[in-house]
């Protein structure tokens, strides 16, 4: 089933995005009770938006509580630095997918900011072998997609091992979620592995199977889901899809240029946190909130 996005030409999308990004006033939303962040892998905007291989993700675009950002970009290549950018406003000197040097880091980051403010944070990783595990890989789990593990410790800006949970710990009672969480599918389910069409289809089904019920709940319980991608695998200038869906989101297509630093800045601003790294200089994403 195609979403309404398919019915627009690229020109119409661009024109509509420009109108929405320039018109109207920025509204100040109430802080969401919960934010869940899902970062998928290595697909460009054109790989996903309007693609028959991603029917579920495209179906979200017709939801009155969903915002699609047409000018969303990864920061760099390859994957791992982008996860670090979103989590801490910096790649921490990491420019490959290798095990970072010098961790655990002591730089500011989203989790420590939340904890210092009396709020909570957890990463839920599929196939993580145990709570707090620092393993580099296990089956289809890849540490490079789990940025927060690089700050586990007891020093400055570091976080406890209990913030590093398996996906099985993701609560079925969503009111028990932490303030902010990141969900990390394994490499078969995050669109990373396999032939493009098949792996996109598999990842799309995974999102529906694992997060559709949270989406329905979030729209009724002052909560938010952010779906984005790490980077486009050197395909189209790092142009990636980003979708926000939740109770306070004014559905539509938005042309504000955003990136991982913008997403981090927006979350930090919502909860009146410090700004980590380059998030301090990023523009928050404000135009899509309901008045």
N, C-alpha and C positions, 0 to 999 in steps of 0.2 A: 504494500500500500504506500503510494507516494505521498509525501507531505506537501503542504502548500508551497514550500520553497521550490519545488520542481516546476511549478506553474509560472514562476517568474523567470524572465530572461536575466542574463548576467547584468545587462544594462539597467533593468528595472530594479534589481536588488541593489545595485550601486547607488542609484538615485534615491531610493527609499532610505537606504542606510545614511546617506548624506543628510537628508531632511531630518531624520530622527536624531542624528548626532549633533546637529546645529540648533534645532528648535527646542523650546521648552526650558524649564528650569530644573536644576538638580535638586532632588528631594533628599531629605535626611531620614533614612529608615531607622526603625527601632532595631536594636541588635538582635540578630537571629539567636534563638535558643541553641541551635545546633547547625554547624556547617560540615558537610561531608565533601571532600575533594577527591575526584577520580581523575588520574592522569593516565591516558592511553598512549600508545606508542607509534611513532614513525609514520604517521599518515598526514597528508596535506589536507587542506580545506576541501579541495576538489575531489579527493579520494572518498570523502565522507558525505559532504552536504550535497544532496540531490542524487546520491548513489543508490541504486537498487540493492547494493550489498550491505547497506546499513539501514534497513527499514525501521528499526526501533528508534535509533537516534534521530532519524528524520521525522518520525511521527511525533516526537516531542516538540518540534518546531511549531506545530499548530496549537499547542497548549497555551491558553491565555496567561499562564504563569511562567512562560519560558522566554528567555532573551538569547538570541543568536548574535554573536559578534563577528562581523564579516571582515574585520581588519585586525585579527588576532595573530600574533607571531611568537614563535619560539625565540629564545635569545641566541642560541649557538648550536653547535654540533660537537660530539654526538649526544647520546641520551643523558648520561649521568650529570653533566654540568647543569642541564636544565632543571632537573629535580632539585639540585642544590640551590639554584637561582630562585625557584618558587618557595623553597623552605627558608632560605636565609638571606635573600637579596644579593647573593654572590656565589660564584662557582668554587670559592675557597681554594683557588689555584688548581682546581681539577679540570683538565682539558681532554680527558679520555674516559673510557669506561672501566679503567683499572681501579684496583683498590686504592683509595686516597692515601696519601702520605701525611703523617703528622696528626692523625686523628687519635683520640677524640678532640674535636675542635672546641675552642672556647669563645667563639664569636657569637653574636646575637642571632637569634633564630625564632621562628614562630612559636615553637613549643615552649621554649623557656620564657618567652614574653607572656604567653597565656598563663603558665604556671605561676610566674611572679605576680600576675594580676589576680590570682586566686581563681583562675579558670582551669580548664583541663584540655589535654591533647593526647591522642593515640594514633599510631599507624597500625592498620590491619593488613597484613601481608599474606596472600595466598601461598601455601606450601612452606611458609616459615617453619623450621623444624621445632622451635620452642620459644616461649616468651623470652625476650631479651637476647635472642641468639645474634651472634656477630659473624655467623658463617657467610662466606662470600657467595656460595651457591649451594643449593640443595634441590635436586630434581629440577623443577622448572622455576624455582624461586631464584631471583637475582638481587643480590644486595645493592647493586648499582641503581636500582629503582626505588630504594628505600632510604631516602636522604636522612631521615631523623636518626638512624642508627649511628651516624657519625658524631653525634653529640652525647651519647650515653656515657655518663660518668658522674662524678660528684664535685667537679670544679666549676669555674665561672661559666655561666650560661649553659651548663650541661644538664641532662635530663635523666630520670631514672629508667632502668631497664623495663619497667612495667609499661612504659609508653610504646614498647615494641611488641605488639601482640599478633597472634595468628588471625587469619580471617575468620576462623571458627568462633572467635571471641566477639565478633561483631554482633551486638545485641539484637534480639528479635523484638524487644521492647525498646523502640527507638528513643523514648524519653530517657533511657539510661546511657545514651551516647555521650561522649565527652563534648565539650564546647566545640572543638574543631577536631576533625579526624581526616586522615588520608587513607584511601583504600587502594591497595596495590595488587592487581591480579597477577597470576603467574604469566610466564612468557608465551604460553599458548593462548591465553585469554585476553592479553592486553593489546592484541593486533601486531605483536612483534614477530612471531615465528610463522613461517609457511608462505604459500603462494598468496599474493595480495588479496584477491577476491575471497578466497576461502577463509583467510585469517581475519579479514574485516567482518565477514559474516559471523564467524565464531565469536569474536569480541562483542559484536552487536548483540548477539543472543545472551552473552554473559552479562552484559549490563542490564538487559531486561530481566533476566532470571534473578540477579542479585540486588538490584537497586530500584526496580519498578515500585515495589511496595513502599520503600522509603520515600520515593518521590510523591506518591499519593499522600502519605502521612505528613511529609514536610509542608505540603500546600495547605494543610489544615492546622499546623502546629508551629507556626512562626520559625520555620527552618528552611535550609537551602542546600541544594546540590550544585556543585561546580564540576562540569565535565570539560576537560581540556586534553591536549596532547603535548608530549614533550617537545617534538620537533618533526619536521617533514621529511627526514632522511634525504636531505640535499635536493629536494624535488622542485620547489616553487618559491624560493626566497624565504623559506621558513614560515610560510602562511599556513596556519593551523586552525581547526575549528575550536571554538569555545562556546559553551552553552551554560547559562545560569538558569536554574528552575527552582521555584519556591514560593512561599506564601506572599512575599512582598515584591515579587518581580512583576513588572509591567511587560507583558508579552510583546514581542516584536523583533525587528531586525535593526541592529545598531552598528553604526560605522565608526565609532570612536576607535582610534588605534590603541590597542592594548597588547601587553606581553606578560610574562610571568611576574615581573616586578610590579606591574599594575595590579595583578590579582592579589599578590602578597600585601601591597599597600592598602588595598580595599579592605581586606580582612583585618589588618592591624587597625585601620581607622574605625571600623565598625565597633571594635572592642576597646578603643582608646589605649592601644598598646604603643610601645616604642616602635620606631621604624628601623628595620634591619637592613644594613647594607644599602644597595641602590634603590630599595623601596622608598627611602627617604626622598629621593628625587623624582619618583614616578608619580604620574597622575592617577588618582583613585578613579574607579569606575562608578559613576553616580547616576547617569541619566536614565537608567532602566528601572529605578525604584518607583513603586507606586506612590502617589501623593497622598 
